[in-house]
Amino acid sequence: RCRYTLVGGGRSVQNRTSSTWGLLPAFRPLERARIECESVYTVYPGGDIVVENSTRIPASCPPVPRVGLQLSLAAGLDTLTYFGRGPGENYCDRKTGCPVGRYSHNVADTHVPYLFPTENGNRTDVRWVAVTDKGGFGLVVAPVGAGGVLQVSAHDYTAYDLGCAMHPHEMTRRSETVLTVDAAGMGAGGSDTWSRAILPEYLIPTGTHRYTLHLHPIASLDAVARPPPPPRAPATPAD
């Protein structure tokens, strides 16, 4: 469904998309778990985009690694700046030693070269994140709502590229930047030193997860900061 309304003298476009993903749990080979997702994109005349997401994880689903959004950004946007935990990678079960602050990295430098290519470079408790070129042209993403925090990572490869490589030198490197913005993410596990078992409190619970993101375009280094509140969307008539 697509709705058009006037906002601040310009035209705002609201687009609602819905999808359902099917997973085949390893422990229930004859049953499928369906994850229902709905996203509403509201695009404003100034270039701001507000994304409202709702994801329902059924009780029959095995633990999911993350709930969030992945963006493929243009080549040249290779500087990651954020306000959250750092400076190194951290996860919800491995973050105590990473103080909250403002950090900036080259995107390629956030990669952690594990012997076997795997998930890496995550940052937690992020209040806002910017991916820009050296002059500050790019995008800022922030959660909407008081007290909201995100988990983020930025790489020059996708999760699929990681899964296709057995060794670091086999990984495909891309010109674009892949930004992952999660409202929830499971822990890294391994607290018993010999397995990847994750404690229950660091797993993503089943049920409905709702979160809203503000995507704000910027064009200077002075604008690399938490964006102003997103424009207020007008009420839309019922179908």
C-alpha positions as CSV (number, residue, x, y, z in Angstrom):
1,R,0.0,0.0,0.0
2,C,1.2,3.5,-0.8
3,R,-0.2,6.7,0.7
4,Y,0.6,10.3,-0.3
5,T,0.2,13.2,2.0
6,L,1.4,16.8,2.2
7,V,4.1,17.5,4.8
8,G,5.6,20.9,5.3
9,G,4.6,22.2,1.9
10,G,6.1,19.2,0.2
11,R,5.0,15.7,-0.6
12,S,5.6,12.8,1.8
13,V,5.4,9.2,0.5
14,Q,4.4,6.4,2.9
15,N,5.0,2.9,1.6
16,R,4.1,-0.2,3.5
17,T,5.7,-3.5,2.7
18,S,5.1,-6.9,4.3
19,S,6.9,-10.2,3.9
20,T,7.0,-13.6,5.5
21,W,10.1,-15.6,5.9
22,G,10.2,-19.4,6.3
23,L,12.8,-21.3,8.4
24,L,13.2,-25.0,8.7
25,P,14.4,-25.7,12.2
26,A,17.1,-28.3,12.5
27,F,15.5,-29.9,15.5
28,R,12.0,-30.1,13.9
29,P,12.8,-31.3,10.3
30,L,9.1,-31.6,9.3
31,E,7.9,-28.3,10.5
32,R,8.4,-24.7,9.3
33,A,8.6,-21.6,11.4
34,R,7.3,-18.5,9.8
35,I,8.7,-15.0,10.7
36,E,6.3,-12.3,9.7
37,C,7.8,-8.8,9.0
38,E,6.2,-5.5,8.2
39,S,8.0,-2.3,7.3
40,V,6.5,1.2,6.8
41,Y,8.8,3.7,5.0
42,T,7.8,7.4,5.3
43,V,9.9,9.6,3.0
44,Y,10.0,13.3,3.6
45,P,10.8,16.2,1.2
46,G,14.1,17.0,2.9
47,G,15.4,13.4,2.3
48,D,14.7,12.0,5.8
49,I,13.2,8.5,6.0
50,V,11.5,7.0,9.0
51,V,11.2,3.2,9.0
52,E,8.8,1.5,11.3
53,N,9.4,-2.2,11.6
54,S,7.4,-5.0,13.2
55,T,8.8,-8.6,13.3
56,R,6.9,-11.5,14.9
57,I,9.0,-14.5,15.9
58,P,6.8,-17.5,16.7
59,A,7.5,-19.8,19.6
60,S,8.3,-22.7,17.2
61,C,11.2,-20.8,15.7
62,P,14.8,-21.6,16.7
63,P,16.9,-18.8,18.1
64,V,17.4,-16.0,15.5
65,P,20.7,-14.1,15.5
66,R,19.4,-10.6,14.9
67,V,16.3,-8.5,14.3
68,G,17.2,-5.4,12.2
69,L,17.8,-3.8,8.9
70,Q,20.7,-4.1,6.4
71,L,21.6,-1.2,4.1
72,S,23.9,-1.3,1.1
73,L,25.5,2.1,0.8
74,A,27.3,3.8,-2.1
75,A,31.0,3.3,-2.7
76,G,33.2,5.9,-1.0
77,L,31.1,6.0,2.2
78,D,33.9,4.3,4.1
79,T,34.1,6.2,7.5
80,L,32.1,4.8,10.4
81,T,31.3,7.2,13.3
82,Y,29.0,6.3,16.2
83,F,28.1,7.1,19.8
84,G,28.1,3.8,21.7
85,R,30.4,1.1,23.1
86,G,33.9,0.8,21.7
87,P,36.5,1.2,20.4
88,G,36.7,-2.6,19.6
89,E,34.0,-5.0,18.7
90,N,31.5,-5.9,21.5
91,Y,28.3,-8.0,21.9
92,C,25.5,-7.9,24.4
93,D,27.3,-10.6,26.5
94,R,30.8,-9.1,26.0
95,K,30.6,-5.3,26.4
96,T,31.5,-4.4,30.0
97,G,35.0,-3.5,29.1
98,C,34.0,-1.2,26.3
99,P,33.1,2.3,27.5
100,V,30.3,4.3,25.9
101,G,31.7,7.2,23.8
102,R,32.1,8.7,20.4
103,Y,34.3,6.6,18.1
104,S,35.3,6.8,14.4
105,H,36.9,4.1,12.2
106,N,37.6,3.4,8.6
107,V,35.0,0.7,7.7
108,A,37.7,-1.7,6.6
109,D,39.4,-1.5,10.0
110,T,36.3,-2.7,11.8
111,H,36.9,-6.2,10.4
112,V,38.3,-8.7,12.9
113,P,40.4,-11.3,11.0
114,Y,39.4,-14.5,12.7
115,L,41.1,-17.7,11.4
116,F,37.7,-18.9,10.2
117,P,35.6,-16.0,8.7
118,T,32.6,-15.4,10.9
119,E,30.4,-12.6,12.3
120,N,32.6,-9.8,13.7
121,G,32.9,-6.1,14.3
122,N,29.6,-5.5,16.1
123,R,29.0,-2.5,18.4
124,T,26.3,-2.3,21.1
125,D,24.4,0.4,22.9
126,V,24.7,2.7,19.9
127,R,22.7,6.0,20.2
128,W,23.4,7.0,16.6
129,V,25.7,5.9,13.7
130,A,27.0,7.7,10.7
131,V,28.5,6.3,7.5
132,T,30.2,9.0,5.4
133,D,33.0,9.9,3.1
134,K,36.0,11.8,4.3
135,G,34.1,15.1,3.8
136,G,31.1,14.1,5.9
137,F,28.7,13.3,3.0
138,G,26.5,10.3,3.9
139,L,23.9,9.0,6.2
140,V,23.1,9.1,10.0
141,V,20.8,6.4,11.5
142,A,19.3,6.7,14.9
143,P,16.5,4.9,16.9
144,V,13.3,6.9,17.4
145,G,12.1,7.1,21.0
146,A,13.6,7.9,24.4
147,G,16.3,5.5,25.6
148,G,16.6,3.6,22.3
149,V,19.9,1.9,21.4
150,L,21.0,-0.2,18.5
151,Q,23.6,-2.8,17.6
152,V,25.5,-1.9,14.4
153,S,28.3,-3.1,12.2
154,A,29.7,-1.8,8.9
155,H,31.8,-3.9,6.4
156,D,32.8,-4.1,2.8
157,Y,31.3,-7.5,2.5
158,T,27.9,-9.2,3.2
159,A,27.0,-12.0,5.6
160,Y,26.7,-14.2,2.5
161,D,30.3,-13.4,1.5
162,L,31.3,-14.5,5.0
163,G,29.4,-17.8,4.7
164,C,31.0,-18.6,1.4
165,A,34.6,-18.3,2.6
166,M,36.6,-20.9,4.5
167,H,39.6,-18.7,4.9
168,P,40.1,-14.9,5.1
169,H,41.8,-14.6,1.7
170,E,38.8,-16.2,0.0
171,M,36.4,-13.4,1.1
172,T,34.8,-11.2,-1.5
173,R,35.4,-7.5,-0.9
174,R,32.9,-5.0,-2.3
175,S,33.1,-1.4,-3.3
176,E,30.0,-0.5,-1.4
177,T,29.6,-0.4,2.4
178,V,27.2,-2.8,4.1
179,L,25.6,-1.3,7.2
180,T,23.8,-3.6,9.6
181,V,21.5,-1.9,12.1
182,D,19.9,-4.2,14.7
183,A,17.2,-3.5,17.3
184,A,18.2,-6.8,18.9
185,G,21.1,-9.3,18.5
186,M,22.1,-12.5,20.3
187,G,25.3,-12.8,22.3
188,A,28.6,-14.2,21.0
189,G,28.5,-17.1,23.4
190,G,31.5,-19.3,24.2
191,S,31.5,-18.5,27.9
192,D,32.4,-22.2,28.7
193,T,35.5,-21.9,26.4
194,W,34.7,-25.0,24.3
195,S,31.3,-24.4,22.7
196,R,29.2,-21.6,21.2
197,A,26.5,-22.0,23.7
198,I,24.7,-18.7,24.5
199,L,23.2,-18.0,27.9
200,P,19.4,-17.7,27.7
201,E,19.4,-14.1,28.8
202,Y,21.4,-13.2,25.7
203,L,19.1,-14.8,23.2
204,I,16.4,-12.9,21.3
205,P,13.0,-13.8,22.8
206,T,10.1,-14.9,20.6
207,G,7.1,-12.7,20.2
208,T,6.7,-9.3,18.4
209,H,9.6,-6.9,18.1
210,R,8.8,-3.3,17.1
211,Y,11.3,-0.6,16.4
212,T,11.6,2.7,14.4
213,L,14.6,4.1,12.7
214,H,15.4,7.6,11.5
215,L,17.6,7.8,8.4
216,H,19.0,11.3,8.0
217,P,21.1,12.5,5.1
218,I,24.1,14.8,5.8
219,A,26.6,16.7,3.8
220,S,29.3,18.0,6.1
221,L,31.5,16.8,9.0
222,D,29.7,19.3,11.3
223,A,26.5,17.3,10.9
224,V,28.1,14.0,12.0
225,A,26.0,13.7,15.2
226,R,22.7,12.6,16.5
227,P,20.1,13.9,14.0
228,P,17.3,16.2,14.9
229,P,13.9,14.6,15.7
230,P,12.3,13.3,12.5
231,P,9.4,15.2,11.0
232,R,6.0,14.4,12.4
233,A,4.0,12.4,10.0
234,P,0.4,13.5,9.4
235,A,-2.5,11.2,10.2
236,T,-3.4,9.0,7.2
237,P,-7.0,8.2,6.3
238,A,-8.2,4.7,6.8
239,D,-8.5,2.5,3.8
